Amino acid sequence: MKRSHIENIRKAVKKVGDYKPTAEQIRAAILKVCPDGEVNQNKQEIVEEVINLIQLSKTSEVIHNASTYSSVKEDEETSSDSFDESIPEEKALTVTQQRKLVSTVASQLQVTLSPSEIVEVSQSLNNQIESRSSLIAEIKSAICSFIDAKADSQKQEINNFVEDTIDYAASKLNDNDRRLKEGLQEINNFFRSDSARIKELSKSIAAAFK
Protein backbone atom coordinates (compact mmCIF):
# COMPACT_ATOMS: atom_id res chain seq x y z
CA MET A 1 0.00 0.00 0.00
CA LYS A 2 1.61 3.23 -1.21
CA ARG A 3 1.94 6.24 1.03
CA SER A 4 0.67 8.40 -1.83
CA HIS A 5 -2.62 6.45 -1.79
CA ILE A 6 -3.05 7.10 1.95
CA GLU A 7 -2.37 10.83 1.57
CA ASN A 8 -4.69 11.05 -1.44
CA ILE A 9 -7.55 9.46 0.52
CA ARG A 10 -6.79 11.68 3.56
CA LYS A 11 -7.16 14.84 1.44
CA ALA A 12 -10.39 13.57 -0.09
CA VAL A 13 -11.87 12.84 3.35
CA LYS A 14 -10.94 16.30 4.66
CA LYS A 15 -12.73 17.90 1.71
CA VAL A 16 -15.97 16.16 2.75
CA GLY A 17 -16.00 17.62 6.28
CA ASP A 18 -14.04 18.35 9.42
CA TYR A 19 -12.51 14.88 9.64
CA LYS A 20 -8.99 13.94 10.70
CA PRO A 21 -8.51 10.33 9.67
CA THR A 22 -5.55 8.34 10.92
CA ALA A 23 -3.34 6.25 8.66
CA GLU A 24 -4.67 3.11 10.38
CA GLN A 25 -8.28 4.06 9.56
CA ILE A 26 -7.42 4.71 5.91
CA ARG A 27 -5.55 1.41 5.59
CA ALA A 28 -8.46 -0.46 7.18
CA ALA A 29 -10.92 1.18 4.76
CA ILE A 30 -8.76 0.37 1.73
CA LEU A 31 -8.36 -3.27 2.77
CA LYS A 32 -12.09 -3.59 3.32
CA VAL A 33 -13.23 -1.91 0.08
CA CYS A 34 -10.53 -3.10 -2.30
CA PRO A 35 -8.18 -5.73 -0.88
CA ASP A 36 -6.76 -6.10 -4.39
CA GLY A 37 -5.19 -2.61 -4.11
CA GLU A 38 -7.20 -0.80 -6.80
CA VAL A 39 -7.43 2.44 -4.78
CA ASN A 40 -8.07 4.97 -7.54
CA GLN A 41 -10.97 3.01 -9.01
CA ASN A 42 -12.67 2.76 -5.60
CA LYS A 43 -11.72 6.12 -4.15
CA GLN A 44 -15.26 7.31 -3.35
CA GLU A 45 -16.20 4.10 -1.57
CA ILE A 46 -12.96 4.20 0.44
CA VAL A 47 -13.65 7.81 1.50
CA GLU A 48 -17.14 6.83 2.67
CA GLU A 49 -15.74 3.88 4.61
CA VAL A 50 -13.11 6.08 6.28
CA ILE A 51 -15.82 8.53 7.40
CA ASN A 52 -17.86 5.62 8.69
CA LEU A 53 -14.89 4.39 10.73
CA ILE A 54 -14.31 7.87 12.17
CA GLN A 55 -17.96 8.16 13.22
CA LEU A 56 -17.89 4.70 14.79
CA SER A 57 -14.75 5.65 16.68
CA LYS A 58 -16.40 8.81 18.06
CA THR A 59 -19.48 6.86 19.08
CA SER A 60 -17.38 4.27 20.89
CA GLU A 61 -15.52 7.03 22.73
CA VAL A 62 -18.77 8.64 23.90
CA ILE A 63 -20.06 5.27 25.13
CA HIS A 64 -16.78 4.58 26.91
CA ASN A 65 -16.79 7.98 28.63
CA ALA A 66 -20.38 7.53 29.71
CA SER A 67 -19.62 4.08 31.04
CA THR A 68 -16.58 5.36 32.95
CA TYR A 69 -18.59 8.23 34.48
CA SER A 70 -21.34 5.81 35.49
CA SER A 71 -18.79 3.48 37.07
CA VAL A 72 -17.22 6.31 39.07
CA LYS A 73 -20.62 7.48 40.30
CA GLU A 74 -21.54 3.93 41.31
CA ASP A 75 -18.27 3.58 43.23
CA GLU A 76 -18.93 6.87 45.03
CA GLU A 77 -22.50 5.88 45.86
CA THR A 78 -21.39 2.42 46.98
CA SER A 79 -18.74 3.95 49.22
CA SER A 80 -21.29 6.33 50.73
CA ASP A 81 -23.85 3.56 51.16
CA SER A 82 -21.22 1.34 52.72
CA PHE A 83 -20.41 4.02 55.26
CA ASP A 84 -24.08 4.60 56.05
CA GLU A 85 -24.64 0.88 56.52
CA SER A 86 -21.69 0.67 58.91
CA ILE A 87 -23.40 3.14 61.25
CA PRO A 88 -25.73 1.18 63.51
CA GLU A 89 -29.26 2.32 64.29
CA GLU A 90 -28.63 2.04 68.02
CA LYS A 91 -26.98 4.90 69.92
CA ALA A 92 -23.86 3.01 71.00
CA LEU A 93 -20.91 1.57 69.10
CA THR A 94 -19.28 -1.76 69.71
CA VAL A 95 -15.50 -2.11 69.55
CA THR A 96 -15.76 -3.84 66.16
CA GLN A 97 -18.00 -1.07 64.79
CA GLN A 98 -15.60 1.61 66.01
CA ARG A 99 -12.68 -0.05 64.24
CA LYS A 100 -14.69 -0.59 61.06
CA LEU A 101 -15.71 3.08 60.96
CA VAL A 102 -12.14 4.24 61.55
CA SER A 103 -10.96 2.05 58.68
CA THR A 104 -13.72 3.39 56.38
CA VAL A 105 -13.07 7.08 57.15
CA ALA A 106 -9.29 6.60 56.86
CA SER A 107 -9.80 5.04 53.43
CA GLN A 108 -11.97 7.98 52.33
CA LEU A 109 -9.25 10.37 53.57
CA GLN A 110 -6.67 8.29 51.63
CA VAL A 111 -4.82 7.60 54.87
CA THR A 112 -3.27 4.16 55.34
CA LEU A 113 -3.50 2.79 58.87
CA SER A 114 -2.17 -0.55 60.05
CA PRO A 115 -4.48 -2.83 62.07
CA SER A 116 -2.73 -1.81 65.30
CA GLU A 117 -3.09 1.89 64.39
CA ILE A 118 -6.81 1.41 63.68
CA VAL A 119 -7.16 -0.11 67.13
CA GLU A 120 -5.27 2.79 68.70
CA VAL A 121 -7.40 5.43 66.95
CA SER A 122 -10.68 3.64 67.71
CA GLN A 123 -9.83 3.54 71.41
CA SER A 124 -10.00 7.33 71.54
CA LEU A 125 -13.58 7.43 70.20
CA ASN A 126 -16.70 7.99 72.22
CA ASN A 127 -18.95 4.97 71.73
CA GLN A 128 -22.11 7.10 72.02
CA ILE A 129 -23.63 8.32 68.71
CA GLU A 130 -25.18 11.78 68.66
CA SER A 131 -25.47 12.19 64.87
CA ARG A 132 -23.86 10.97 61.67
CA SER A 133 -22.07 14.28 61.04
CA SER A 134 -20.70 14.50 64.57
CA LEU A 135 -19.55 10.89 64.37
CA ILE A 136 -17.67 11.49 61.12
CA ALA A 137 -16.14 14.69 62.53
CA GLU A 138 -15.01 12.86 65.66
CA ILE A 139 -13.42 10.05 63.67
CA LYS A 140 -11.64 12.47 61.33
CA SER A 141 -10.39 14.46 64.32
CA ALA A 142 -9.14 11.27 66.00
CA ILE A 143 -7.30 10.22 62.82
CA CYS A 144 -5.72 13.69 62.40
CA SER A 145 -4.67 13.74 66.06
CA PHE A 146 -3.08 10.32 65.64
CA ILE A 147 -1.22 11.46 62.52
CA ASP A 148 0.00 14.62 64.30
CA ALA A 149 1.26 12.59 67.25
CA LYS A 150 2.96 10.11 64.94
CA ALA A 151 4.59 12.92 62.93
CA ASP A 152 5.83 14.62 66.12
CA SER A 153 7.26 11.32 67.35
CA GLN A 154 9.04 10.74 64.03
CA LYS A 155 10.36 14.32 64.09
CA GLN A 156 11.82 13.76 67.55
CA GLU A 157 13.37 10.49 66.40
CA ILE A 158 14.94 12.31 63.45
CA ASN A 159 16.29 15.07 65.72
CA ASN A 160 17.74 12.46 68.08
CA PHE A 161 19.31 10.62 65.15
CA VAL A 162 20.91 13.83 63.84
CA GLU A 163 22.25 14.80 67.29
CA ASP A 164 23.61 11.30 67.96
CA THR A 165 25.26 11.19 64.54
CA ILE A 166 26.89 14.60 65.05
CA ASP A 167 28.12 13.60 68.52
CA TYR A 168 29.53 10.35 67.17
CA ALA A 169 31.23 12.08 64.24
CA ALA A 170 32.64 14.81 66.52
CA SER A 171 34.04 12.17 68.89
CA LYS A 172 35.72 10.31 66.01
CA LEU A 173 37.11 13.52 64.52
CA ASN A 174 38.42 14.65 67.91
CA ASP A 175 40.19 11.29 68.28
CA ASN A 176 41.79 11.83 64.88
CA ASP A 177 42.84 15.38 65.80
CA ARG A 178 44.39 14.13 69.04
CA ARG A 179 46.23 11.34 67.24
CA LEU A 180 47.51 13.81 64.63
CA LYS A 181 48.93 16.09 67.34
CA GLU A 182 50.55 13.13 69.07
CA GLY A 183 51.96 11.93 65.76
CA LEU A 184 53.43 15.34 64.94
CA GLN A 185 55.00 15.49 68.37
CA GLU A 186 56.49 12.02 67.87
CA ILE A 187 57.91 13.08 64.48
CA ASN A 188 59.36 16.22 66.02
CA ASN A 189 60.96 14.24 68.84
CA PHE A 190 62.39 11.80 66.33
CA PHE A 191 64.09 14.50 64.29
CA ARG A 192 65.38 16.20 67.41
CA SER A 193 66.86 12.93 68.60
CA ASP A 194 68.33 12.24 65.19
CA SER A 195 69.85 15.73 65.07
CA ALA A 196 71.56 15.13 68.42
CA ARG A 197 72.85 11.78 67.13
CA ILE A 198 74.30 13.42 64.04
CA LYS A 199 76.06 16.05 66.18
CA GLU A 200 77.63 13.36 68.34
CA LEU A 201 78.68 11.48 65.22
CA SER A 202 80.23 14.64 63.78
CA LYS A 203 82.21 15.19 66.97
CA SER A 204 83.45 11.62 66.86
CA ILE A 205 84.54 11.98 63.27
CA ALA A 206 86.28 15.30 63.96
CA ALA A 207 88.14 13.83 66.95
CA ALA A 208 89.31 10.90 64.86
CA PHE A 209 91.01 13.20 62.37
CA LYS A 210 92.83 15.39 64.94
C-alpha positions as MATLAB code, in Angstrom:
seq = 'MKRSHIENIRKAVKKVGDYKPTAEQIRAAILKVCPDGEVNQNKQEIVEEVINLIQLSKTSEVIHNASTYSSVKEDEETSSDSFDESIPEEKALTVTQQRKLVSTVASQLQVTLSPSEIVEVSQSLNNQIESRSSLIAEIKSAICSFIDAKADSQKQEINNFVEDTIDYAASKLNDNDRRLKEGLQEINNFFRSDSARIKELSKSIAAAFK';
ca = [
       0.000    0.000    0.000;
       1.610    3.225   -1.211;
       1.941    6.239    1.031;
       0.665    8.398   -1.828;
      -2.621    6.452   -1.785;
      -3.047    7.105    1.951;
      -2.371   10.835    1.574;
      -4.689   11.050   -1.440;
      -7.553    9.461    0.520;
      -6.794   11.677    3.561;
      -7.161   14.842    1.441;
     -10.389   13.569   -0.091;
     -11.870   12.837    3.354;
     -10.940   16.298    4.657;
     -12.735   17.898    1.713;
     -15.973   16.164    2.751;
     -16.001   17.623    6.278;
     -14.040   18.351    9.420;
     -12.512   14.885    9.645;
      -8.991   13.938   10.696;
      -8.514   10.331    9.669;
      -5.550    8.337   10.922;
      -3.340    6.252    8.660;
      -4.673    3.109   10.377;
      -8.282    4.060    9.557;
      -7.416    4.711    5.915;
      -5.547    1.414    5.589;
      -8.463   -0.455    7.181;
     -10.919    1.176    4.762;
      -8.761    0.365    1.726;
      -8.356   -3.267    2.771;
     -12.094   -3.592    3.325;
     -13.233   -1.911    0.078;
     -10.528   -3.095   -2.297;
      -8.180   -5.727   -0.883;
      -6.755   -6.096   -4.393;
      -5.195   -2.614   -4.107;
      -7.197   -0.797   -6.804;
      -7.431    2.438   -4.781;
      -8.069    4.967   -7.543;
     -10.965    3.010   -9.013;
     -12.668    2.755   -5.600;
     -11.719    6.125   -4.153;
     -15.256    7.311   -3.348;
     -16.198    4.102   -1.569;
     -12.958    4.204    0.440;
     -13.651    7.810    1.499;
     -17.142    6.832    2.674;
     -15.739    3.881    4.607;
     -13.111    6.077    6.281;
     -15.824    8.530    7.396;
     -17.864    5.616    8.692;
     -14.894    4.388   10.726;
     -14.311    7.870   12.166;
     -17.955    8.162   13.218;
     -17.893    4.697   14.789;
     -14.750    5.651   16.678;
     -16.397    8.812   18.062;
     -19.482    6.858   19.083;
     -17.382    4.270   20.893;
     -15.519    7.034   22.727;
     -18.765    8.639   23.902;
     -20.061    5.267   25.130;
     -16.777    4.575   26.908;
     -16.794    7.976   28.635;
     -20.385    7.534   29.709;
     -19.620    4.082   31.038;
     -16.578    5.363   32.946;
     -18.594    8.227   34.478;
     -21.340    5.813   35.492;
     -18.790    3.477   37.067;
     -17.215    6.308   39.071;
     -20.625    7.476   40.295;
     -21.543    3.930   41.307;
     -18.269    3.585   43.230;
     -18.928    6.869   45.029;
     -22.496    5.876   45.862;
     -21.392    2.418   46.978;
     -18.735    3.950   49.219;
     -21.286    6.331   50.728;
     -23.851    3.564   51.156;
     -21.220    1.338   52.725;
     -20.413    4.025   55.257;
     -24.081    4.602   56.049;
     -24.640    0.881   56.517;
     -21.693    0.672   58.914;
     -23.399    3.142   61.252;
     -25.732    1.181   63.513;
     -29.259    2.324   64.291;
     -28.631    2.039   68.025;
     -26.982    4.902   69.915;
     -23.863    3.015   71.004;
     -20.914    1.571   69.096;
     -19.278   -1.765   69.711;
     -15.496   -2.108   69.552;
     -15.760   -3.841   66.162;
     -18.002   -1.066   64.787;
     -15.596    1.606   66.006;
     -12.675   -0.046   64.242;
     -14.690   -0.585   61.061;
     -15.711    3.084   60.964;
     -12.135    4.244   61.550;
     -10.955    2.052   58.681;
     -13.716    3.390   56.382;
     -13.070    7.076   57.152;
      -9.289    6.605   56.863;
      -9.804    5.039   53.429;
     -11.969    7.983   52.332;
      -9.248   10.370   53.568;
      -6.671    8.287   51.628;
      -4.821    7.602   54.871;
      -3.266    4.164   55.336;
      -3.496    2.791   58.869;
      -2.169   -0.546   60.049;
      -4.475   -2.825   62.072;
      -2.732   -1.807   65.300;
      -3.092    1.890   64.394;
      -6.808    1.409   63.680;
      -7.163   -0.114   67.135;
      -5.267    2.789   68.697;
      -7.404    5.426   66.955;
     -10.679    3.641   67.709;
      -9.832    3.539   71.413;
      -9.999    7.330   71.539;
     -13.576    7.433   70.197;
     -16.701    7.993   72.219;
     -18.947    4.966   71.730;
     -22.106    7.099   72.022;
     -23.626    8.318   68.715;
     -25.180   11.781   68.659;
     -25.469   12.194   64.870;
     -23.861   10.968   61.668;
     -22.074   14.282   61.038;
     -20.702   14.502   64.567;
     -19.554   10.887   64.370;
     -17.668   11.494   61.118;
     -16.143   14.694   62.530;
     -15.014   12.855   65.657;
     -13.416   10.045   63.668;
     -11.637   12.472   61.333;
     -10.391   14.459   64.324;
      -9.138   11.273   65.996;
      -7.296   10.225   62.821;
      -5.724   13.685   62.398;
      -4.666   13.744   66.059;
      -3.085   10.315   65.644;
      -1.216   11.457   62.519;
       0.004   14.620   64.298;
       1.263   12.591   67.250;
       2.956   10.108   64.942;
       4.591   12.917   62.934;
       5.832   14.622   66.122;
       7.260   11.315   67.346;
       9.040   10.742   64.035;
      10.356   14.323   64.093;
      11.822   13.763   67.554;
      13.370   10.487   66.403;
      14.940   12.311   63.448;
      16.290   15.065   65.718;
      17.742   12.461   68.085;
      19.312   10.621   65.153;
      20.907   13.834   63.837;
      22.252   14.800   67.286;
      23.609   11.301   67.962;
      25.262   11.190   64.539;
      26.890   14.598   65.052;
      28.119   13.603   68.522;
      29.534   10.345   67.171;
      31.231   12.081   64.243;
      32.638   14.811   66.523;
      34.036   12.165   68.892;
      35.723   10.315   66.015;
      37.112   13.516   64.520;
      38.422   14.645   67.913;
      40.186   11.288   68.283;
      41.791   11.832   64.876;
      42.842   15.382   65.801;
      44.394   14.135   69.040;
      46.232   11.343   67.243;
      47.510   13.812   64.625;
      48.927   16.085   67.345;
      50.546   13.130   69.070;
      51.965   11.934   65.756;
      53.429   15.340   64.936;
      54.998   15.485   68.371;
      56.491   12.017   67.870;
      57.905   13.076   64.483;
      59.357   16.223   66.023;
      60.958   14.237   68.844;
      62.391   11.802   66.334;
      64.088   14.500   64.288;
      65.383   16.205   67.413;
      66.856   12.925   68.602;
      68.331   12.239   65.188;
      69.845   15.728   65.073;
      71.556   15.129   68.416;
      72.854   11.778   67.132;
      74.299   13.425   64.039;
      76.063   16.053   66.178;
      77.633   13.355   68.337;
      78.676   11.485   65.222;
      80.233   14.642   63.784;
      82.208   15.192   66.974;
      83.452   11.624   66.861;
      84.544   11.981   63.270;
      86.278   15.301   63.955;
      88.137   13.826   66.945;
      89.307   10.901   64.856;
      91.008   13.204   62.370;
      92.835   15.386   64.936;
];
